């Protein structure tokens, strides 16, 4: 067993235990709220990081999938379109299907062209929600009329920071474990091979567009899951959840954490949120501090924080008898 494979279960177990006891140690509801939002964004960043890792592509449009998931739950609950369980499933599956269909078309492009198309699609949804006031109340947002019980749990469990943190943390742990299994599967190996040399993979008989589109769809479903949790927690959605800046923040989180490790983007999201909150308390020009920090991390830690941690652990393991 390699060092990397040995490290991951230990790290996952450690963060699972830490998350389980954290609400009992944190007495501030404000801090728990911040941590819950950080975990929700960690799920979003994991979707972005998964796309970068497996396809080698940068998306500026994952806020579109995040917002679609959020709005499907909010609109369905408000207009009583369907039971909440079906709405939750649709909120994850519909963005995934949309991404799969889009991927079959736009994944033939690479680099900046792909990134700009993802941005255009997300901004199209943003403009639709912003100007269709009869549907979603425009820039004022929409309050989701969620039922008193969701999937057998009281609504209060989803809207109290302590209990919602545990729910989101459990979802994040399960997600990271599932992604780890996926990237080590034959499908994960195939997509990495396509990422490294798509032409060679095609020459030896592999279809390349469909696997890449599936990766794109999975990353969209992860982003939509984060949007669903966002709506359940806040009970309120505005068009800002579809805006490009959220996609940019998710990408920054993935870069800070590093995309080589499955858990890297999630770690980057937590670091980003805590650092953003601390910088915001110091100055209103905190975006400049975030930008400077991103430059430093990119130059000094090209593998991200997770890559540096993994490298140090490997060196320690190599020195051990």
DAPE-V131021 format. One record per run of one state. SS is the DSSP state (h for helix, s for strand, l for the rest). FROM is the first residue (numbers start at 1). LEN is the number of residues. Records with the same first field share a line. If there is no record, write none. Layout:
SS->FROM-LEN + FROM-LEN
This chain:
l->1-2 + 26-3 + 56-6 + 80-4 + 107-5 + 132-1 + 137-1 + 141-1 + 144-5 + 151-2 + 160-1 + 184-2 + 197-1 + 204-5 + 235-1 + 238-1 + 243-1 + 258-6 + 283-3 + 301-3 + 320-2
h->3-23 + 29-27 + 62-18 + 84-23 + 112-20 + 133-4 + 138-3 + 155-5 + 161-23 + 186-11 + 198-6 + 209-26 + 239-4 + 244-14 + 264-19 + 286-15 + 304-16
s->142-2 + 149-2 + 153-2 + 236-2
